[in-house]
Amino acid sequence: MFEVQDLTRSFGDHLAVDHVTFAVPAGGLTGFVGGNGAGKTTTMRMMMGILQPDAGEVRWQGAPVTRGVQRLFGYLPEERGLYPKQKVLDQLVYLGRLHGLSAAAAKRSAMGYLERFHLVDRAGDKLESLSLGNQQRVQVAAAVLNEPVALLLDEPFSGLDPEAVDSMVDLLREEAARGVPVLFSSHQLDLVDRLCDRLVILSHGRVVAAGSSGELRGRGRLLYRLVLGGDAGWVRGMNGVHVVDVDGSVALLELLETDAADRLLAEALRRGSVRELAEQRPSLGEIYREVTA
C-alpha cells in the first residue's frame, strides 16, 4: 500500500495542495484526475521526494517513506527528464545504474523494453532524433526498467498514437499484475474509466472524490433509459417519474417511487412495445464535472 496523508504544499501565497489524503493499493491501477493546476503534479513530486511538503507525509507499507525506498519507485515526470543529445541505450543504462542495477542488468532490461517498443534499431541514436511519441516510449522504459516496487506516471499517454497507447495499457496492467501500486494522471477520462480500479479526483488542491468507478457512479443519481416502439412523450404524465429528457421513442428518467418501474412498464406495454429499460449510470466525465463544479 502506498499512501499520502494530509499532504500540503504552498508556493508563496498560493496553496497548491491542501491536505490531500488517498491510498494507492498494491496490484491495482489508480487514476489521478484533475484539471490543469489542480495539484496532481505537485502531489506526485512530493510522493517522489522531489518537493518537500509543508505538512503531511508519504507512507509506504504503513511507515514513513525513506530515500532508500523512493529509489525503488518508478517515476515518469510531467517535464520529461531525458537528455536529447545522448544516445538512447546509453542513458537508459545510466539511469538503470542510478537505480542500483549493474551495467549488465541495466543494459539487458533496457534492450528488453526497446524491443518491446520496437525501438531496438534506434538504440544507438540520439534521443532528439526520435519522434515525440518514441521519445515518450523511451521515457516510459526509463521509469520501469528497474522493476519498481511502485509506479507514478504523470500523463504517460501524452503524445502517444493508438498503437502506443495499447502498448502502454498492456504494460501498466502487467505491472499491476505483479503487485505494483500504479498511480497515473491523465486528461483522457474515457481511458482512465476503462483502465482504473480506483480513481482520485483533485480540484483546487483538494481531493473532491475517491473510490472505485462503481462507488463514484453510485454517488450520482440513478437514471433509467427507456426505449419504446413508439413515441415516449406520454411518460411526462406518469406519477412518481421525473423526466430528464425525451427524444422521440427514447426517454431518460428518474424513478422517484419504489413501484414506479412496475407501473411504468405496465403502462408502456399497454400502449405498445418496450425495447429497453436499463440503468443509466453517469459517465466518469459527468461525475468529474459534478464534483469539480
N, C-alpha and C positions, 0 to 999 in steps of 0.2 A: 504494500500500500504506500502510495506517495501522497502526502497531504500538505496543504498550506493552511495555516491558522492565523486569522486576523492580520494578514499581510497589509501593510500600509506604507505608502511612499508619496512624498510631495516633492515637487520641483519649484522652489520659491513659494509663491502663494497658491500654486496650482496643486490640488490634491488629485494625483493621478490614479492611485489605488487606495481604496477606502475599506479597510478591514475585510479583506477578501478571504473567504474560507471555503474550501472544497477538497474533495479527495479524488485521486485517480487510481481506481482499483487495479490490482495486478491482473494481467491476462485479458484486458479489455481496451477498447478504443473510446477515448473521451474527447468529444468535440468541444472546442473553446470558441465561442461565438460572440461577436460584438462588433459594433461599428468602428470606424476609424477614431482613434482617441479614447476608446472605451477602457484601455488599461491592460489589454491582453499581452502585448509585447513587454511592458514593464513588469508584469507579474511573472512572465516566463524568465526574464533576465534575473529577477530575484530568486526564482527557483534554482537557477544555474549558478548563483553566487556572483554574477557579473555586476549586479547592483545590490547594495545592502538596504534592507528595509528599515524604515523609521520605527516600525513596530511589527510584532508578529514573528512567526517563524515557519520554516520549511521543515517537514519531518519525513523521514524515510524509515519504514518498518517500525514506527512508533517512537523513534528517537530523533532528536535534532540532527539535521543533515550536516555532514562534515565535508571538508575539502576533499578528503580521500574518497568519499562516496560520490561526490559530484564529478570526480574524474572518471567514474564508471558510467555516467549518463551520456546519452547521445543527444546532440542538440543541433537543430537547423535554425540559424538566426534569421530574423527578418531581413537584415542587411547582410547579404551573403559575404562570407569571410575568406574566400579562397584568393589565391594570388594569380592575377590574369596572365602574367608573363612567365609563370613557372609551368613546367610540364605536368600533365595530369597525374601520371603514375607517381612521379617524384613527390608531389605534395601530398598525395594520399598516403604514401609510405611514411612521410614525415609526420603527418597528423596521427597516423596509427601508432607511431612510436611515442608521441606525446601522451597517448592513452595507455601506454605501458606494454604495447606489443613489441616483440622482437622485429628486426628488419625483415626477416624471412616470413614471419607470420603476417606482418602488415602488408607485404607485397602479395602474399597468397590471397589474403582477404580482399585487397583492392582489385586484383585481377579477376577474382570471382564476381565482384559486383560490376566491374566494367564489362565482363562477358554478359552478365545478366541484362545490362542496359544497352547492349550492342555497341559498346564503345572501345572494345579491345584494340581495334585498329587505330584509335586516336590516343592511346596511352602515352605515346611519346610526343604528342602535340602540346603546344602551349594552350592554356585554358581559354585565352582570349580568341583563339581561332575557332572555337566551338560556337554553335548556335546558343542562344539563351536557354532553350529547352534542354540542350545537352549539358550546359554548364550547371543547370539545376539538378540533373541526374548525378553529376559528379559530386555536387554539394550533399545530396542525399546519401551517396556512398560514403562520404566522409563522416556522416552522422551515425552510420550503423556498422562500420567495418570492424569496430572493436567488440561487437556483440554486447551492446549496452544493457545495463540492468533496468534502465528506464529511458524513455524516448520522448523528447519535447521538440515539436516541429512547428515553426512559425510560418504559416502559409506554404506548406510543402507542395501544393498543387499549382502554385503561381507559375505561369508561363509554360505549362506542360500541354502537349497535344493529347487527344483522346487515348492514343495507344500508350503514351507515357503515364497518363492518369491511371489506366488499368494496371500497369506495372507497379505503380506506387500503391494502389489499393491492395494488390496481392502481397506486397512487401509488408505493409502495415499489419495485415491480417496474420501473416506468418510471425511477425514479432510478437503480436498479442498471443498467438497460439503457444509460443514458448514461455509464456508467463510474464511478459514485459508490460508494465503500465505504459500506455501510449497516450500522450496528450498532444493534440494538434489544433491549430487555429485555421479557420478558413472562412471566406465570404461566400463560398458556394454551398448554400443551405441545403440544396437538394442532395448534394454529395454527402454532407455531414449527416443528414437524415438517413440516408441509405447505409452508411458505414457504421455509425457510432452506437455503442452500447449505452453510453451516458452523454449528457450534454451539460455544459455550464455556459450560461448566458450572462454576459457582462454589459453594463451600461453605466456610463459616467463613473467608472472606477468601482462599481459595486456589483455583486452577484445578485441578479434580479430573478433568476430561476436556475434550478439544477435538478437533475434526475434523469431517469431513463426516458426515451422517446415516448413510451406508453404513459409514464407518470405525468410528463408535461402535457401530453394531449388530454389526459384525464382531468386536468385543471380547467380546461376550457369548457364551454357549454356544449352539450351533446346535441348535434343536429341530425336530421334524417333526410335522405334524398328519396323522394317518391317519384316514380316514373309510371305514367298511366298510358293506356291505349288511346285516350282522347285528351281533350283539354283539361288542365288541372285547376282552372280558375275557381272552381266551386269550393276548394279547400279553405278559401278565405272565410267562409261562413261556419266552419267547424268549431264547436266549443272545445276548449282545452288544447287548442293548437295555435301556436304563434307562427305565422307565415313570414319567413325571412325573404323569400323570393319565389316568383312563379314565372316560368318561361315556357309557354305552350303546354306540353304534356309533362313537364318536369317541375317539381316544387321542392323547395328547401324549407324544412320545417323544424320547429322546436316543439316537442310534446310536453305539455305543462301538467298533465294529469296521468295517473298510473294506467288508466284504462283507455287513454286516448288512442294508442296504436290499434287496439282491437276495434274501436268504433270507426277509426279512420279506414281501416282495411275493409270492414263490413260495408261502409258507405261507398268506397271505391269499387268494390265488386258488384254492388247493386247497380252502379252506373256504367260498368263496363269491365275492362281488363286491367290488372295490375302487373306491370312488368318488373318492378323493383321497389323494394322498401328496405333501405340499408342505412346503417350508421354512417355519418359523415364527420369523422374526427378532423379537427383543424390540422392543417399542414404546419411544419416547422416554421415556415415563413410567416404564417398567420400568428403562431404563438410568439415568435420573435417580435413582430410588430406590436402585439398586445402588451408584452411585458416591458418593452423598451419605450413605449409611448410616453 
